[in-house]
């Protein structure tokens, strides 16, 4: 499992992202799995980033959203298996909005 905090581009904390892989694939090309989003922010951060907050809040309603790896990035899908985003390095794009990720994997 990989754990990340989700922040707006101007560094407002908005929540968390967890990636779980199928079959312990070590996240190699062609790997797939599930992810979960937890929208969690202070009121000031919510007010500063209302569009990003709504996207994360909506995705938080689902337990198991799917992802799959393509070369050097990860495609993120919604509950209907439609591609809604992309994760590449510390950058996350969801539903046309951009976020920054901080890796928490070794710290939890």
WOGIUR-V472118 format. One line per field, one symbol per residue. ss: DSSP state (h for helix, s for strand, l for the rest). phi: phi as a letter, one per 30 degrees, with the letter a starting at -180 (. if undefined). burial: b if it has 16 or more other C-alpha atoms within 10 Angstrom, else e. A space follows every 50 residues. Layout:
ss = ???
phi = ???
burial = ???
//
This chain:
ss = lsssssssllllssssssssshhhlllllllsssssssslllhhhhhhlh hhhhhhhhhlllllssssssllssssslllllssssssllssssllssss ssslllll
phi = .cbbccbdecicdblbbbcbcdhhdhhdeidblbbbcbdaadedddddbd dddddddddddcdbccbbcbhcbcdccddciddbabcbhccbbbhiccbc ccdcedcc
burial = eebbbbbbeeebbbbbbbbbbeeeeebeeebbbbbbbbbbbeeebbeebe ebbebbbebbeeebbbbbbeeeebbbbbeeeebebbbeeebbbbeeebbb bebeeeee
//
